[in-house]
Amino acid sequence: MTLTAITRGVSPAINRCELGFLPRQEIDAGRARAQHHEYEGCLRDFGITVVSLPPEPDLPDSMFVEDSAVVVAEVAVMTRMGAPSRRDEALTLAPVLARYRPLEWIEEPATLEGGDVLRVGSTLYVGLSARTNQAGIDQLAAHLRPFGYSVQPVPIHGCLHLKSACTCLDGKTLLANRSWLDSGFFRGLRIVEVPSEEPRAANVFALGGNVLVPTAFPRTAVLLERLGFRARPLDISELMKAEAGLTCSSILLETGAIG
């Protein structure tokens, strides 16, 4: 079994990206591309096979592939984004994901973005956010229920997606900003609070004890090291101007036993 990451290059139109909670700043597209290439290199260093797709010039946010699909072992559920300008992104990724999984689709009036979906084992926690509505959560649950998955809505506030507020460090530990969600929804999981000085630090990329952490959040990196994780700093400063985290730039899936 191989762990594969699907990524997409930075669009030359990234300065027209959608923003929800940050003021618009000029993004240096060249630096953004270099940072994204380094991100892909880190994934390869972790033993992940990277399938890097070319940029989409007319889709400013298309580098953030995570939002276009929710992928489990049995199926890929293609999303219908809450931001109308982003809805064609799923169409561009569908032919690629169809090589690996059967496809299902979220349909109007539902909205769902993959950044709102946090999987822990057979449970998918889904942020009820400005980008994902209850109809989207219900449709996702209906698509996944036949395969034994449960779906738990989690209201969020003050941030774009659920995974802006929390991500998994391992199968039993979450890194979270409790001010953006009610951690009571995650019963049975250990919650590690991000430092108050780094409220956006909850979105990290963790695999096998290694954790990618934006260089903007040094206190969080120290915290993770003290907990026994291997923190690897990565500069995504230009991408963060587009409200990027570290999970949003890839879709992870196991390949090799399917197709």
N, C-alpha and C positions, 0 to 999 in steps of 0.2 A: 504494500500500500504506500502510495506517495502522497505527500501533502503538497497541493498546488495552490498558488495564489494567482488570481487574475488581476492584472493592473492595467491602467490606461494612461498614456502620456498626458502631460499638462496641455490644455487647450491654449492656443495663442490668444483666445478671447477671455482668459481667466479674469481680467479686470472687470468684466461684466457679470461676475458671479452673483448668485443670490446671497443675501446676508439677512440674518434674523436678529442677532443680538450684539453685533459689533459695528462700529462706524466704518465707513468705507475708507480704505487707504490704498495708495498706489502700490501695486504688486510688481516687483521686478520679475518678469516672466522668465528671463534667463536663469536667475538664481532659483526660481521656483522649479524649473526643469532639473537643475543640478541637484537640488534637495530631493526631488522625487527619485532621481536615479540612485542617489545614495540610499534612500529608503528601500528600493528594490534590491540593492546590494546587501543590505542588512537581512532581508528575507532570505536571500540565497545563503548567506552565512549561517542562518538558522537551519539550513537543510531543506528549504522549501523550493520547489520548482516554480519559477515565475513565468507566466504567460503574459507578456507585455504587449498590449494592443496600442495601435497608433492613436495620436490625438484626434479629437473631433473638433474641427475648427469652429463649427457653428453651435457647439454646446459648451458654454463656459465652465460648467461644474462637472463635466463628464469624467474628470480624473477621479472623482469620488464614487467609485464603482459600487461600494458597499450599499449605497442607497437604492440601487436598481433591483436587488434580488435578495431573497432569503433562501439560503441553500442548506438542506439537510442531506442525509445519506440517500434518501429515496427520491427526492424531488427538488426542483428549484421553483420557487414562487416569485414570479416577476411582479414588481410593485407598480403602483400608480402613485406618483409622487404628489405630495401636498403642494409643491411649487410647480405651477403649470408649465413654466419655462423649461423644466427638467424632464418632462414626461417622455420625450423621445429617447432619453438615455437608455431606458429599459429595452427599447426596440433595437438599439445598436448592440446591446449585449446578449440579447436572446439567442442569436445564432451560435454564439460562442458557448454559452452555457448548455445549449441543446446537444453539444457533443458529449456532455458528461451526465446530464440528468434529463428526465422528462420535465416538461414545463407546465406550470399552472399560472394563472393570471389574476391579479386583483383588478376588479372592475368597478366602474362608476356606480354609485357616488362615493365609493370607498377611497380613502387615501392611506398610503403606507409607505414609509421610507425605511430602508434597511438599517440606518443608523439608530433607529428606535428599537431594534430587536437585539436582545441580549440572551444568548442561549447558555443555560447551565444544565448539562445532562439532557434529559428529555423535557425540560421545562423551558419555554421561551417567554421571557419577560418582555413586554412590549410597551413602550412609552406612549401614553396618551398626550399628544403634543400639538403644536401648531401645524405640524406636517403629517401626523398620523391620527386618524379619527377612529371612533368606535367601530364603524362599519368595516374599516380596514382590518382592525384586530379580529373582528368576527369572521371575516372571510379567510384570513390567515389560519385561524383556528379550525375552520371547516376543511381547508386544504390539508392540514397536518394531522387532524384527529385520526384518520384511518391508519396512520403509521405509529400511533401510540404517543404522540406529543401532546402536552398540555400548554395552554397559552394563558398568561397572567397579565392583565393590564396594570400599568403603573403610571399614575398621573405624574407629570413633571412640570416645573415652572422655572423660569429664569435662565433657561438654556435651550439649545436647538433640538437636541435628541436625547433619548435615554442614555446612550453611550457617551454623551458629553458629561453626564452626571455620574456614570459608573461603568467600569469594565472588570472583567474577570482576571485575577492574577493566577488562579488555578481553579480546580473544580469545587473548591469550598470557600474561597476568599474573594471578596470584591474590594476594589479601590473605589471610593465614592466621595462625592460632595453631598453631604446630608442636607445642606440648605436648598438643594434643587429637587429633592425627592423625599418620600417617606421610606426610610430603610426598613420599616416594619413589613413591607411587602416581601422582603427577602429572608423570611424566617429559616433558620437552620444554617445560614451562611454567615461567615465571619466578615464584618465590615471594617475596613481600614480607612480612616478618614484622611483626606488630603490636607496638607498644611493650609491654614486659613489664608496665608499670603499667596497661595497658588490655587485659586478656585477652579481654574480650567484644567488642572493636572490629572483629573480622574480618567481621561481617555489615554490609555497606554496600550501597547501591543505586547502581549505576554505569551510565551511559548516555552514549555519545558524548563521553567525556572529562569529563563532569560526575559527581560522586560525592556522594550524600547521606551524611552522617556524623552520628551522634548527637552532640549537644552535650556529652554525658558523656565524649567521647573527643577532647579537643583535640590531644593529641600525635599521634594518628593523622591528624587533619586536616592538621596541619603536614607530616607525613611525605608525605601524598598530594600536597600542593601542591609540595613539593620534587621529586617525581617527575614533575611536569608536569600533574597532574590538577587540575580545578577543584573544590575541596571546598566543599560547601554544608552548613553546620551546621543540624541540625533537632532540636528538643527533643521527645523521645519518652519523657521520664522516667517518666510514669505508665504508659505502655504497656510499658516495660521491666520494671515490677514483675510483669507477666504473662508474662515471659520473651520479650518481643517483640524482633525485630530489624527491619531496614528492608525486607528482601525479603518477609517473611512476610505482609504486609498487602495484597498484590496478586498477581494472575495476569496476566502479560504475554503477549499473543499478537498476531500480525500478522493484520489483517483487511482486507477490501476485495477481495481476489482470490478469497476463498472465500465461497460463499453470496451 
